[in-house]
Amino acid sequence: KWRLVIFDIAQMKKIYREALRGKLKELGFYCLQKSIWLHPFDCETEIELLRDFFGLSEKELRFVVADSIGNDNEIKTHFNLTI
């Protein structure tokens, strides 16, 4: 399963948005798009902590668990998962 973090953070909170991207990168997430990051392992607790730390609403930051995201060979290679 894939864990996706999707966010839409207002321009007024630009510092939070950039800090969140940095933290996701630190945690080993893969950047699918600027505001869509994913990870193959359970990380819901960490995302909830980040949401609380930055004071973001469910609407601003969503956590999604998906079985499939289409052609994911490049992403599997990134995480050293078998294709």
KOLDOLO-936521 format. One line per 3 residues: number of its first residue (from 0); their letters; for each residue x negated, y negated, z negated of C-alpha. Coordinates in Angstrom, 1 decimal. Layout:
KOLDOLO-936521
NUM	a	X Y Z | ...
This chain:
KOLDOLO-936521
0	kwr	0.0 0.0 0.0 | -1.0 -3.6 0.6 | -0.7 -6.3 -2.0
3	lvi	-0.1 -9.7 -0.4 | -0.3 -13.1 -2.0 | 1.6 -15.7 -0.1
6	fdi	1.6 -19.3 -1.1 | 3.0 -22.7 -0.1 | 1.6 -25.3 -2.4
9	aqm	2.4 -28.9 -1.9 | -0.2 -31.5 -0.8 | 0.1 -33.1 -4.2
12	kki	-1.4 -30.0 -5.7 | -4.2 -29.7 -3.1 | -6.8 -29.1 -5.8
15	yre	-4.8 -26.1 -7.1 | -4.4 -24.7 -3.6 | -8.1 -24.9 -3.0
18	alr	-9.0 -23.4 -6.4 | -6.5 -20.6 -5.8 | -8.2 -19.7 -2.5
21	gkl	-11.5 -19.7 -4.2 | -10.3 -17.4 -7.0 | -8.7 -15.0 -4.5
24	kel	-12.0 -14.9 -2.6 | -13.8 -14.2 -5.9 | -11.4 -11.3 -6.6
27	gfy	-12.2 -9.7 -3.2 | -9.0 -10.6 -1.3 | -9.0 -10.6 2.5
30	clq	-7.8 -13.8 4.1 | -5.2 -12.8 6.7 | -4.1 -16.4 7.2
33	ksi	-4.9 -19.6 5.2 | -2.0 -19.0 2.9 | -1.7 -15.2 3.1
36	wlh	-4.3 -13.1 1.3 | -4.2 -9.3 0.8 | -5.8 -6.6 -1.3
39	pfd	-5.4 -2.8 -1.2 | -5.5 -2.2 -5.0 | -3.1 -3.1 -7.8
42	cet	-3.6 -6.7 -8.8 | -0.2 -7.9 -9.9 | -1.3 -8.7 -13.4
45	eie	-4.2 -10.9 -12.1 | -1.8 -12.8 -9.8 | 0.6 -13.4 -12.6
48	llr	-2.2 -14.8 -14.7 | -3.3 -17.1 -11.8 | 0.3 -18.3 -11.3
51	dff	0.6 -19.1 -15.0 | -2.8 -20.8 -15.1 | -2.1 -23.1 -12.2
54	gls	1.5 -23.6 -13.2 | 3.0 -22.4 -9.9 | 6.5 -21.3 -9.4
57	eke	7.7 -18.1 -7.8 | 8.6 -20.2 -4.7 | 5.0 -21.6 -4.5
60	lrf	3.2 -18.3 -5.0 | 4.8 -14.9 -4.1 | 3.4 -11.4 -4.6
63	vva	4.5 -8.8 -2.1 | 3.7 -5.0 -2.0 | 4.0 -3.6 1.6
66	dsi	3.6 -0.2 3.0 | 2.4 -1.5 6.4 | 1.2 -4.7 7.9
69	gnd	0.7 -3.6 11.5 | -2.7 -3.1 13.0 | -4.8 -3.0 9.9
72	nei	-8.0 -1.3 11.1 | -10.1 -4.4 10.7 | -8.8 -4.9 7.2
75	kth	-9.4 -1.2 6.2 | -13.0 -1.6 7.5 | -13.4 -4.7 5.4
78	fnl	-12.4 -2.8 2.3 | -14.4 0.4 3.3 | -11.2 2.4 3.5
81	ti	-10.9 5.3 5.9 | -9.1 4.6 9.2
